[in-house]
């Protein structure tokens, strides 16, 4: 007798189907964790800013460290969000010329774009690392922490951009790229 491994017996002998589990994926984890952290930091920033504005205008009590903390959290959200946009291929681009190319040439342009994004990510990460090295001696006066915490967001974003650029390049080389904007826009233009 063959047993279906996707069913499970509950109390009382009733069987239910369970969804098969997807295998652990480093790429999925490398995308989900920064997205959750960005959303959490954004929620924290909103709560913090509401409290800061309320205390400043309703209770006439200014918090001297509030501007620095807001700047620090905002830098982390923006730069890590920029890295997430790299993975989702949400780069700003003008596709008019690329949409006029044949399919094979569009694929080559996509691969070249991924190589350029990877090269930029490596350069960005290196320069951010150098900047963090210089900023270790400076301190944020109100928070009394090193300003490297602010510039460290660029290093974290750079490392994520490298990981995501490599994943995008692998996807492009294997032909698993999502349909791009120029393919969608050229199809809608021909339909009209």
N, C-alpha and C positions, 0 to 999 in steps of 0.2 A: 504494500500500500504506500503510495507516494504522499508525502505531507507537503502542503503549501506553506512555505515559511512566512508568507505575508499575512497569515491569519493568526489571531491570538484568542485563546479561550478566556472569557471573563467568568466571574462567579455565576453559577447557575447553568453553565454549559453553553452560553451564547457566544458565538464567535464573531469577531469584528475584524475588518480589514485595516491594516496599518499601511501608511505610505512607506515605500522603501527609502531608507536613509541615503542621502547623497554622501559620497566619500569626502573626507576632510580635504580641503583645498587651501593651500597657502595663499593663493591669489585672492580667493574669496575673503579669507580672514584679513588679509592686508588691505582690503577695501572696506570691509564692514567696521572694523575697529576705528579707523580714523573718522568715518562718517558718524558713528555713535558718539565719539569724543567731541566732534565739532558740534553736534546737536546739543550735547550736554553742556559744553562751554557756552554756547549761545543762550541756552536757558539760564545758566548761572549769570551771564552778563546782563540779561534782561532783568532778572530779579535784583541783581546788585544795583543796576542803574535806577530802577524804580525806588529802591530804598534810599539811594543817594540823593535823588531829586526830592523825594518826600522829606528827608531829613534837612536838606538845604533850604527848601522853600516853606515847608509847613512848620518846622520846629526851629528854624533859623540856626541850624547846627551844621556847619560845614565839616566834611570829612577830608582831611588833608591828603590822604592816600587814595581817594576815590578816582581821581583822574589818572593816576599812574596805573592802578589796577585795571581800569577800563581800557587804557591803551594797550596794556600787556595782553589782556584777554582778546581784544579785537585783533591784534597782530596774529595771534595763534589761529583765530577763526579764519581770517582772510588767507593766510599763507597755506594752512593745511587744506582749506577749501579750494585753493588754486591747484594744489596737488591732486585733489580728488577730481577736479575738472579735467586734468590731464588723462586720468584713467578712463573717464567717460567720453573722451575725445570732444570736449566742449570748448576747444580752442576757438578763438575768433579767427575767422578766415574769409576770404573772398574766393568763391568757387566758380566764378563765371568762366574763366579761361579753362579750368580743369574740366568743367562739364562739357566742353567742346571736344575733349580728347577721346580717342577710342578707349574701350574698356581696359585693355592691357596697359596702356599708357597711364590711365587713371590709377591702376594698381601700383605701378612704379612710382608715381607721384606720392601715393599714400605711404609706401615704404620709405621713400626719401624724407617725407614729412616726419615719420616716426624716428628716423635716424637723426634728423636735425633736432627734434624735441629731446632725444636722449643726450645728444652732445650739449645742448643748452642746459639740461638738468645737471649734468656732471660739472659744467663750468659754474653754474649757479650755486651748487652745493659747495664746491671748493671755495668760492669767494665768500659765501656765508660762514664757512668754517674759519677763514682768515679773520673775518669781521668779529666773530665771537672771541677769537684769541685776543684781539685788541681791546675788546670791551670788558674783559674779565676784571680789569682794575677800576672801572667806573661803577658807580652805585646809583641806584634810583633813590633820591633823597628821602621821600616820604615812606616808601616801603622798606628801605634799607636792605635791599637785595641787589646783587650785581645786575647790571644792565644786560648781561649775557642771557638772562632769561627772556628778554625781549627778542634779541637777535637769534637765540636758539630756535625760535619758531621757523626761521628761514632754513636752518640746517635740517630740522625735522621735515619741513616741506620738500627740501631738495632731495633728501634720501627717499621719501615717498615718491617724488617725481621720477627718480631713477628707476625705482621698482616698477612703477606704472608704465613708464616709457618702454622698459624691457618687455613687459607683458603685452603692450600694444604692438611692439615690433614683432614679437613671436606670433601674435594673432595675424598680423599683416602678412608675414612670410608664409603662414599656413593657409592664408586665404580666408580667415574667419573674421574679417572685419565687418562691422555692421554697415548697413546701407548708409552711405554718406549723404550729406545735405545736397550735394550737387546732383546725385543720381535721382533723388526725390524731386528736386526742383525742375530738372530737365524732363522727367516723366510728366509732371503736371503741366509744364509748358507745352508739350506735344499733345496733351489731351485736350487743350483748349483750342 
